[in-house]
Amino acid sequence: MNSRSTVVSVQEVTWMALLIAMQMVLSKLSIGSNTLKVGFSFIAIGLLGYYFGPFKAAVANVLADVISNVVMPSSGGFFLGFTFSALVAGVIYGYMLYNHKVTILRTFITVLLITVIVNTGMNTLWIHMMTNVPYPALLIPRLTKEAFSLVYQTGLLYIVLKWIDNSKFNKIGR
């Protein structure tokens, strides 16, 4: 590991800020009800991981979570567990996508890890802790939603990453 990998350049900070802003905007653009909501903020988080690796993506994702809770607070309020989920998601996206060839299998495994570990496991636990609703009662309806999101997130993230990999934007942050 060279010293360059831990230093953040002005160009990287600029691109991270752009992707954080993109994530905040995309998090407010969702379709559907609370039961089956289709969101798009995962694209910005995936791009953070793709461009900057696990450590920088995790830090940027935590910053995005904190900033979005300050600028555009949700009805549930700030909960540190979701910030930890953001950190873990950044690590997974960065570890799985940074400096790797973009393939449908790699994208699927990445989204599967996020879906199982972060969305289904951790986030369900945080909701249980906040609401005292029994864990199984929360988990069962979320399984359907997460199975659906696994499919559309894999497809969309693969399309975006493949397009970027074949474009002039594939060297940002590297």
GIVEN-V880113 format. One record per backbone hydrogen bond with DSSP energy under -0.5 kcal/mol. NH is the residue of the N-H (numbers start at 0). CO is the residue of the C=O. If there is no record, write none. Layout:
nh,co
NH,CO
NH,CO
This chain:
nh,co
4,1
5,2
6,2
8,6
12,8
13,9
14,10
15,11
16,12
17,13
18,14
19,15
20,16
21,17
22,18
23,19
24,20
25,21
26,22
27,23
27,24
28,24
28,25
29,27
30,37
32,35
37,30
38,36
39,25
42,39
43,39
44,40
45,41
46,42
47,43
48,44
49,45
50,46
51,47
52,48
55,51
56,52
57,53
58,54
59,55
60,56
61,57
62,58
63,59
64,60
65,61
66,62
67,63
68,64
69,65
70,66
71,67
76,73
81,78
82,78
83,79
84,80
85,81
86,82
87,83
88,84
89,85
90,86
91,87
92,88
93,89
94,90
95,91
96,92
97,93
98,49
99,96
102,100
106,102
107,103
108,104
109,105
110,106
111,107
112,108
113,109
114,110
115,111
116,112
117,112
117,113
118,113
119,114
120,115
121,116
122,117
124,120
125,121
126,122
127,123
128,124
129,125
130,126
131,127
137,133
137,134
138,134
139,135
140,136
141,137
142,138
143,139
144,140
145,141
146,142
147,143
148,144
149,145
150,146
151,147
152,148
153,149
154,150
155,151
156,152
157,153
158,154
159,155
160,156
161,157
162,158
163,159
164,160
165,161
166,163
169,166
170,167
171,168
173,170
